[in-house]
Amino acid sequence: MLEEIIAYISTLDTSWIYVILFFFAFIENVFPPSPSDVVVVVGASLIATTSLGFVPVLIITSIGSALGFILMYYVGYFLSEKVLRSGKLKFISQDALHKTDEWFTKYGYKIILANRFLPGTRSVISFFSGVHELHVVKTFIFSLLSAFAWNLIIVYLGMTLGNNIPLIDYYLKTYSNIGMALTALIVIGFGIRYFIKKKKNA
């Protein structure tokens, strides 16, 4: 399958390859299951055999990812007062929102800086960055830096290990699965701690 994707992309004009890479980097924040990292690796593997450039691929994918992050930021921003803080979602209490407000105020930009290395949570982080109204310019800058650092790794891997893309795909999926499992455990831990504390206060 990956070989077929590479064969197809390699037949396209360079400008279209850049558009495809930008699109998948952008949409990954909106639809997290999208195989953006694999597509970026595939694109990077063509650097040695086409007119694609390492720096353009890195910049285009990083900007695409940061813009996708900001799109979800604004979704969270506009839904914050109308949906979340208005109490329309009964399973999200105002007390929980207040606590996450404090948490995002204290750690928000650090979380954004690490978001590309936190599989399964990227769109959630961008959404709640908007909900808690972090500074949009700072949010964009930190999300861009995070995307740049992550893409630097996978573009380099794709460029240098292009013949072993299935192996790279395997390790990316393994990393993603481990990351999501750890994230789930952390969320469950916080949830248990919250309900225990709530029960004691009651």
C-alpha positions as CSV (number, residue, x, y, z in Angstrom):
1,M,0.0,0.0,0.0
2,L,2.7,2.5,1.0
3,E,4.7,1.6,-2.1
4,E,1.7,2.4,-4.2
5,I,1.2,5.7,-2.5
6,I,4.9,6.6,-3.1
7,A,4.7,5.5,-6.7
8,Y,1.6,7.7,-7.2
9,I,2.9,10.8,-5.4
10,S,6.2,10.6,-7.2
11,T,4.4,11.1,-10.6
12,L,2.8,14.4,-9.5
13,D,4.2,17.8,-10.1
14,T,6.3,19.1,-7.2
15,S,3.8,21.9,-6.3
16,W,1.0,19.3,-6.0
17,I,3.1,17.2,-3.6
18,Y,3.6,20.3,-1.4
19,V,-0.1,20.9,-1.5
20,I,-0.8,17.3,-0.4
21,L,1.7,17.5,2.4
22,F,0.2,20.8,3.6
23,F,-3.3,19.4,3.4
24,F,-2.5,16.3,5.5
25,A,-0.5,18.2,8.0
26,F,-3.4,20.7,8.4
27,I,-6.2,18.2,8.6
28,E,-4.5,16.0,11.2
29,N,-5.6,18.4,13.9
30,V,-9.1,18.5,12.7
31,F,-9.5,14.7,12.0
32,P,-6.9,13.0,14.2
33,P,-7.2,9.6,12.6
34,S,-5.8,10.9,9.4
35,P,-2.4,9.3,8.4
36,S,-0.6,12.7,8.2
37,D,2.7,11.5,9.7
38,V,2.9,8.6,7.2
39,V,2.1,10.9,4.3
40,V,4.8,13.3,5.4
41,V,7.3,10.5,5.7
42,V,6.3,9.3,2.2
43,G,6.8,12.8,0.9
44,A,10.1,13.2,2.6
45,S,11.3,9.9,1.1
46,L,11.0,11.5,-2.3
47,I,13.4,14.3,-1.5
48,A,16.3,12.3,-2.8
49,T,14.7,11.3,-6.1
50,T,12.6,14.4,-7.0
51,S,12.9,18.2,-6.8
52,L,11.4,18.3,-3.4
53,G,13.5,20.2,-0.8
54,F,14.1,19.2,2.8
55,V,13.5,22.8,4.1
56,P,10.3,23.5,2.0
57,V,8.8,20.2,3.1
58,L,9.7,20.9,6.8
59,I,8.3,24.5,6.6
60,I,5.1,23.6,4.7
61,T,4.1,20.7,6.9
62,S,4.9,22.7,10.1
63,I,2.8,25.7,9.0
64,G,0.0,23.4,7.9
65,S,0.0,21.7,11.3
66,A,0.0,25.0,13.2
67,L,-2.8,26.4,11.1
68,G,-4.9,23.2,11.7
69,F,-4.2,23.7,15.4
70,I,-5.4,27.3,15.3
71,L,-8.6,26.2,13.4
72,M,-9.5,23.9,16.3
73,Y,-8.5,26.7,18.8
74,Y,-11.1,28.9,17.3
75,V,-13.7,26.1,17.3
76,G,-13.1,25.8,21.1
77,Y,-13.1,29.6,21.5
78,F,-16.5,30.1,19.9
79,L,-18.1,27.1,21.5
80,S,-16.8,28.1,25.0
81,E,-19.5,30.5,26.1
82,K,-22.3,29.2,24.0
83,V,-21.9,25.5,24.8
84,L,-19.5,24.6,27.5
85,R,-19.8,27.5,30.0
86,S,-23.5,27.8,29.4
87,G,-23.9,24.3,31.0
88,K,-25.5,22.7,27.9
89,L,-23.1,19.7,28.2
90,K,-24.2,18.3,31.5
91,F,-21.3,15.9,31.8
92,I,-18.9,18.8,31.9
93,S,-19.4,20.6,35.2
94,Q,-18.5,24.3,35.7
95,D,-16.2,23.2,38.6
96,A,-14.3,21.0,36.2
97,L,-14.0,23.8,33.7
98,H,-12.8,26.2,36.4
99,K,-10.1,23.7,37.4
100,T,-9.0,23.2,33.8
101,D,-8.9,27.0,33.4
102,E,-6.4,27.1,36.2
103,W,-4.5,24.2,34.8
104,F,-4.3,25.7,31.3
105,T,-3.3,29.1,32.7
106,K,-0.4,27.5,34.5
107,Y,0.7,24.9,32.0
108,G,-1.1,25.7,28.7
109,Y,1.8,26.9,26.6
110,K,4.0,24.1,27.8
111,I,1.3,21.6,26.8
112,I,1.0,23.2,23.4
113,L,4.8,23.0,23.0
114,A,4.6,19.3,23.6
115,N,1.4,18.6,21.8
116,R,2.9,17.1,18.6
117,F,4.6,14.5,20.8
118,L,1.3,13.6,22.5
119,P,-0.6,11.3,20.1
120,G,-4.3,11.1,20.4
121,T,-4.6,14.4,22.3
122,R,-3.6,17.0,19.7
123,S,-7.1,18.1,18.6
124,V,-8.2,18.0,22.2
125,I,-5.4,20.3,23.3
126,S,-6.0,22.8,20.5
127,F,-9.8,22.8,21.2
128,F,-9.3,23.5,24.9
129,S,-6.6,26.1,24.2
130,G,-9.4,28.0,22.6
131,V,-11.9,27.2,25.3
132,H,-9.6,28.7,27.9
133,E,-8.8,31.6,25.7
134,L,-5.0,31.4,25.6
135,H,-3.3,34.2,23.7
136,V,-3.8,33.2,20.0
137,V,-0.4,34.5,18.8
138,K,1.5,32.7,21.5
139,T,-0.6,29.6,20.8
140,F,0.2,29.7,17.1
141,I,4.0,30.2,17.8
142,F,4.2,27.4,20.3
143,S,2.1,25.0,18.1
144,L,4.4,25.9,15.2
145,L,7.5,25.2,17.3
146,S,6.1,21.9,18.4
147,A,5.2,20.9,14.8
148,F,8.6,22.0,13.5
149,A,10.4,19.8,16.1
150,W,8.2,16.8,15.3
151,N,8.3,17.2,11.6
152,L,12.1,17.7,11.7
153,I,12.3,14.2,13.1
154,I,9.9,12.4,10.7
155,V,11.0,14.3,7.6
156,Y,14.6,13.4,8.4
157,L,13.6,9.8,8.9
158,G,11.7,9.7,5.6
159,M,14.6,11.3,3.8
160,T,17.2,9.0,5.1
161,L,15.2,5.7,5.5
162,G,13.0,6.1,2.5
163,N,13.4,2.4,1.6
164,N,12.2,1.3,5.0
165,I,8.9,3.3,5.1
166,P,6.9,0.3,6.4
167,L,9.3,0.0,9.3
168,I,8.9,3.7,10.0
169,D,5.1,3.4,9.8
170,Y,5.3,0.5,12.3
171,Y,7.3,2.5,14.8
172,L,5.1,5.6,14.4
173,K,2.0,3.5,15.1
174,T,3.6,1.8,18.0
175,Y,4.7,5.2,19.5
176,S,1.1,6.5,18.9
177,N,-0.5,3.5,20.6
178,I,1.8,3.7,23.6
179,G,1.3,7.5,23.8
180,M,-2.5,7.1,23.7
181,A,-2.4,4.4,26.3
182,L,-0.3,6.5,28.7
183,T,-2.6,9.5,28.1
184,A,-5.7,7.4,28.8
185,L,-4.1,6.2,32.1
186,I,-3.3,9.8,33.1
187,V,-6.8,10.9,32.3
188,I,-8.3,8.0,34.3
189,G,-6.0,8.8,37.2
190,F,-7.1,12.4,37.3
191,G,-10.7,11.3,37.0
192,I,-10.5,8.9,39.9
193,R,-8.7,11.5,42.0
194,Y,-11.4,14.1,41.1
195,F,-14.3,11.9,42.1
196,I,-12.6,10.7,45.3
197,K,-12.0,14.3,46.3
198,K,-15.5,15.3,45.4
199,K,-16.9,12.4,47.4
200,K,-14.9,13.4,50.5
201,N,-16.1,17.0,50.2
202,A,-19.7,15.8,50.0
